[in-house]
Amino acid sequence: MPSLSEPKQRRHHLGSSRSIRKLLERKWLVVVLALALTGLGAAITGLLFKSGMNLLRDWRLDLLKDLPAWVVLPALGAFGGLVSGWLVTNLAPAAGGAGITHIMGFLRHRSVPMGLRVGLVKLVAGIIAIGCGFPLGPEGPSVQMGGSVAWKMSRWLRAPVAFRRVIVAAGGGAGIAAVFSAPIGGFIYAIEELLHSARPVVLLLVLITTFSADTWADVIGFLGLGSSAGGLSSTLGFQLEREYTPLIRFLPVDVIYLVVLGAVIGLLAELYCRYVLTMQRQANRWFGDRLILRMTLCGLVLGCVYAALPNTFHNPSELEHQIADGAADISLAMTSFVVLFFSTGLAAASGAPGGLFMPMLTLGGSIGLACGGWMEALTGYAPTTYVFAGMGAFVAGCSRTPISAMFLAFALTKDLLILKPILVACLMSFVVARIFNQHSIYERQMGMELAVEETLERRLERHRRPFIPPAPPTAPDH
């Protein structure tokens, strides 16, 4: 069987490349315009998502100054779950969940609803859920929104199926690029996880889309239409701005320390994957397709949990900055890891629109910070790159994409010296996690999430009234 499938696969790739080249020869200007507009759409939706999420978060923090946490957080969590669940259930069932699994399903020829309606519902429902306290990130929805915009562009272009798959994957990578200000990370992720292809024409199309998304994000941020982590100055033009500027040293002995860290995080990352998947299976068993009830109860529980925690945990962004800057002690780092480990699993099980990349980065940084403190206590030395190496390693262990994880962690500092230590930890984490299961968390999630959404879609179709065209007017009698 393998001898038959490999030639067939080569013929498929060859035919796809030919169809894309023919399209480029006939409509190269239209294709470039479609790619640029896809990048623009991904940038706009990504920045709107981050801006709306931050606006609701700031409002929630202002409420906490005047009212007790045990009132505000459970009430907002339940309200956010209720409204977000209603939007997804009644408008676009495909807008629930992480978002990356939907793009992966589409690229694997699954029947997945696409289009601007799904992207808009994902945008609004995700802002409400995450802004009201669900500990999830914007990157998964941004991937799905970017892919939805790209799908619409491919329909407008009347492109062949092969090009449609490439531009949807490129739109997903553009979503990563816009949210993280990481065009290389988005480009590599689209190739490494979504397309599994390195054909030159595919690389070119994905490269144009992801880098245009990052550029549009900088321009939009400069114009004041959104918040951007990029750097566009009105007097000097584009500038390289770093979110964090740690002191980085990389010594030969660091390789041993980083290999140990990567092995530890690889084990923890696989444990995290299994926990999240178990929570999702259990939620499906308990609630079935009752998404509104599931999200409301999960939001209420999450609000109660965070209300019982210190004020530091009420602002996830501030907690992430403390860990990345190395300002947190070992106790806070380990507490953050435990809290995020269990709470993000509950949030993912709820079916809320939100991603896991951002929590993964914080989880990995927490372990890196704690391990650095323990290593220094035991041996008198610890690498200065442990926090960011831990961030990349945790993402690599969960997503099975070590190169993408390396560039996502690198995008936080944009210091070339940190690439090597991050890569060492990412590769070790990837190898250790893959020993237990070769599939990423998203590949294992895909079947469960799509099955629930298909049930919701069928139920929604039953309640919709079929369109009956009006009868043609009858001619008057003479």
N, C-alpha and C positions, 0 to 999 in steps of 0.2 A: 504493500500500500504506500509506504513512503516514496518509493521510486516513481509511483504514478502521480502523487500529489505535488511533488516538487516541480516537475516540468509544467504541470497545469498552473501552479502558482506563478512560475516565471512568465508563462504566456499571458496570464492575467495582468501582471505588472507591466509587461511590454505593451499590451493593448491599452492600458490606462495611460501610460506615458504618451503613446501616439495620439490618443484622443485629446489629451491636454495640450500637446504641441499644436495640433490642428486648430484648436480653439484659440491659442495664442497667436498663431499665424493669421487667422481671419479677423480676430477682434482684440488685438493686443492692447489697444488704448482703452477699450471698455473693460477689459480684465484688470488692468492696472487701476482704473478708476474704482472698480468694484472692490478691489483689495484695500485701497485707501479709505473708501467709505466704510468698509467692514472694520478697519482699525479705528476709525472715528466713532462708529457706533459702539464698539467695545469700550473705548475710552469714556464716552459719555455715560453709558450705563454703569461702568465700574466706578466712576467718580461720583455719580448720583447715589449709588449704593453706599459708598463710604461716607458721603456727606450726610445723607439721611440717617444712617446708622449712628454717626457721631452726634447729630443734632438730638436724636431721641435719648442717647446716652447722657448727654449734658443735661437734658431736662430731667432725666431720672435722678441724676446726682444732685440737682437743685432741690428736687422734692425731698431727698434724704436729709437735706439741711434743716427742713422745717417739720418733717414728720418722721416717726420712728420707722426703722428698717423693717420691723416685723409686720407693718401695715403696707408700706410702699412696695416692697419687692414681691411678696406673694400676690398682691392684687395686680401689679403690672405684669408679672409672669403669666398669670391666668388670663388676663385680658389680651396680652399679646398672642398667646397660644390660641385663644378663641377666635380673634379676628383673622389672624394669619391662616389658621386651619379652615375657616369659612371661605376665605378667598380662594385657597387652593382647591378645596372640595367642589365649590360651585362654579368656578371660572376656568381653572386649568389644572387638573390633577397632576399633570406632568411637571408642574412648577414646585412640587414638594421635594424634600430630600436634599442631598448634597449638590446635585447638578452635574458633577463630573460623570456620574454613572449614566446619565441620560445621553450625553454626547458619545460616550463609549458604546452604549447600546445602538445608537444611530449608525456609528461607524462600523459596527458589526452586523449591519443590515437587520436590526430589530425594528419592529414597528413602534417608533417613538414619536409622539406629536412634537412638531417643531413650529417655529414662526414667532412673530412679534408678540402675539397674545401671551404665549408661554413666558417670553422674556419679561414682559411688563408685569404680569402677575408675580413672577419670581422676584422682580425688583421691589414691588410694594410689600409683598408678604414677607420677604427676607428682611427688609428694613424694620418692619414692625416687630418681628420675632426677635431678632438680634438686639434691636434697640430697647426692647422691653426686658432683656435680661437673659436670653438664651446664649450660653457661652460658645458660640460658633463664630466662624470667620466669613469674610466676604468673597473669598477666592472661588469657592465652588459655584455659587450663583453667578459670579462674573464669567466663569467658563461657560456656563449654560447660556447666559445672556449673549455673550460674544458669539457662540455657536448659532444661536437663534437669528441674530442679525445676519450672520454669514449665510445661513440657509436662505433667508429672504433675498439676499443679493444674488445667490446662485439661481433662484427661481426667476428673478428679474432678468438675469443674463441668459436664461434658457440654456444653462450649461449641461454638458453630459454628466452622467452619474459619477464618473471618476473625479472630475473637477469639483463636483458638489461635495464629495467626501473630503477632499483636500481643503477646500475653503472653510468648511465647518470646523475641521480640526484646527485650522489656522485661526479662526475666530475664537475658539476656546483658548488657544495659546495667547491670543491678543488680550483676552480677559485677565489672564495671569500677569501679562506684561503691564497692563494699565493699573492693576491693584497694587502690585509689589514694586512698581517702577523697575522691572527686571525684564527687559526685552530678550536678553539671552536665555534667561530662565524659561520664559514663555515659549520661545522658539524651540528649545531643547525638549520641553515637556510635550509640546504638540508632536514632535517627532518620536520621542522615546516612549511615551505612554499611549498617545491617542492613535497615531498613524502606523507606528512600527515600520517606517519606510525612510530610506535615505537616498531616494532617486534625486538627481540634480534638479530637475524641474520642480519637484515637490519642495525641496529645500528652498529654492528661490521664492516660490509663492508664499510659503510660511514665513520666511524671513521678512519679506516686504510687509506682510500683514502685522506681525508682532512689533516690528520696529516703528511702523506708522502709528500703531496704537500707543506706544510709549511716547512718541513725539506729540501726538494729539493731546495726550494727557498732560504733558508739560505746558502746551499752549493754552489749553482750557484752564488749567490751574493758574497760569499767569493772567488770563483775562478775568479771573475772579469768579468763574462759573462752577468751580469745584475745587477741592483740595487735592493737591498733587504733591507727591514726594520728590518729584523731579526738580530740576533747577533751571528756570528760565528767567533771566534778569532783563529788565527793561533797558539797561544801559550796556551790558556786556554780552547779552545773548544767552545761549545755553551754558549752564554751569553744572559741574559735578558736585552734588550735595550728598553727604553721608548722613544716614539716620543715626548711626553710632560711630564713634571714633575711638575704639579701644586701643590700648597699647599692645602691639602684636610683636612677639618674638617667636621664631621657629628654629629650634635647635635639633640636632640629630637624635638626641635622647627622647625628644617629644614623640617620635614615631611609635615607640613602645607604649607610652602613655595613651596615645590616640587609638592604637589598636585595641588596648584594653577597654577604653571608653566605648569604642564602636561595638565591641562584643557585648558589653553590658546593655547598651541601648538597643542593639538588635534583638536581644531577648525580651526587653521591656516593650519594644515596639510590636513584636508579634503577640505578646500577651495583651497589649492594648487592642490590637486588631480583633482578637478572639473575643475580648470583652464587649467591644462595640457590636460585633456581629451577633453575639449571644443576646445582648439587650434588644437588638432589632428583631430577632426571631421571637423572643419572648413577647415583645409588644405586639407583633403581628398575631401571635396566638391569643393574646388577651383581648385585643381591640379589633382585630380584623381591619375592615375598611372604615371604621368610625374615627376618622382622622381628627375631627374637631374635638371630640371628647379626649382623645389621646393627647393632643397638643395642649389642651386646656389643663388637664391634670398634671402633665409633665411641667408646664410652666409654673403651676402652683407649687409643686414639690421643689423645683429649682429655686423659686423665690424664697421658700421657707429655709432651704439649706443655706443660701447665701445671706439671708437675714441673720442666721445664727453665727456667721463668721465675722471676723474683724473688718473694719472699714476698708482696709487695704484691698480686700477681695471684691469690693463693690464697683471698682473701676478696673476692668481687665487690661486696658491699655496702659494704665499707670503701673500695674503689676508686671506687665511684660517689659516695660522700660526699666524697672528696678532690677529685674533678672538680667536683662541684656547688658546693663551698665555695671553689673557686678555689685550693686548696692545692697542686695538682699543677703542675709546670712544663710547658713546651712538649714536652720530650722524653718525659715520662711520658704526657702527653695523647695524643701521636701513637702511642706504643707501645701504649697502651690501645686506640686506634682500630684499629690493624692487627691486634692479637691478637683483639679481639672481632669484627671484621669477618670474619675467616676461621674462627674457632672456632664462632661462632654459626651460620654457614652449614653447617658439618659437623654440629653438633648438630641443626639443623632437618632435614638430610638423613637423619639416623638414624631419624626418625619418633618421637622421644621426646615424651612429653606435656609441652609447655611452650610459652610464648608468646614473641613477639619484641618486644613493646612496651618492656619494661624494658631489654633490650639496645639497642634503638633510642634510648632516652633517653640512655643512657650514650655511645653512639656520637656522637649529635648534640652532647652536652655537651662531649665531647673535641674535636671539630672547632671548636666555638664558643670553647673555651678557647685552643686553638692559634691560631686565626685572630685572636683578640683580642690575643694576644702579638705576632703578626707585624704586625698593623695598628698597634699602639702603637710597634713598632720602626721602621716605615716612615714613619708620619705623626705620631707623637708623641701620638696619641689613639686610644682604643678605647671603645666603649659598655660600660657596666657590665652590660648585659643580655645580652651575647653568649652566655654559657653556657646560660641557660634558653631564649633564642631559638633556639639551635642544637638543643636537645632537642626543642622543638616542631616545628622545621622538618624534622628528620630523620623524625619520625613522620608528618608531613604528606606528605612526599615519598614515603614507602613505602606508606602506607595511603590516600592521596588523600582524606584527611578533615581539611582545615585547621582547621575550627572545633573539632572534637573534640581535635585535637592541641594547639591553643592552650589549651583548658581543662585538659587533662592536665598540661601544663607549668605552668600557673598554679596548679594544686592543690598543687604542691610548695612554693610561697612564700605563696600566698593574699594577694598584694599587688596591688591593683587597678592600680597604676601600670605593672606589667609586662605587662598584657594587650596594650596597643598595640604595643610592640616585638616581642612574640612573634607577634602577628597579622601584622605586616609580613613577618617572616621566613617564617612558615608559608605565607602566600599566594604569596610569590615561589617558594619551594621547590615548592609544589604546581603552579604554572604551568609551571616549568621541567621538572619530572619528567613532567608530563602531555604535554608536547611529544613525548616519546619513546614513551610508552605511556599510554593513557587509563585502563587498568585497574590497580587496586591489587595489591599482592603477594598478598593473600588471594584475590582473584578469580582470579588466575592459578594459585594453588596448589590451588584447590578441585578441579578436575578430576583432577589427579594423585593427591591424597590420597584422594579418595573412590573412585577406581578400585582402588587398592591395598587399601583396606579392604573393598571388595566382594569381592575375591578371597579375602581372609582369612576373611570371613564365610561364603562358600560352602565353603571348605575345612573350617571349623569345623563347619558343618552336616552335612557328610558323615561326620564322626567321631562325631557325637552319635547315640545310639541313639533311634530313634523311640519315642514313648510308645504302648504297646499296652494298652488298657484291659483289666482282668481280665474273664474270661468270667462271665456272670451265673450264680448258683448254680442248679443243676438241682433240680427238685422230687423229693423222695424217693419211691421206688416203694412202693406199697401192695399 
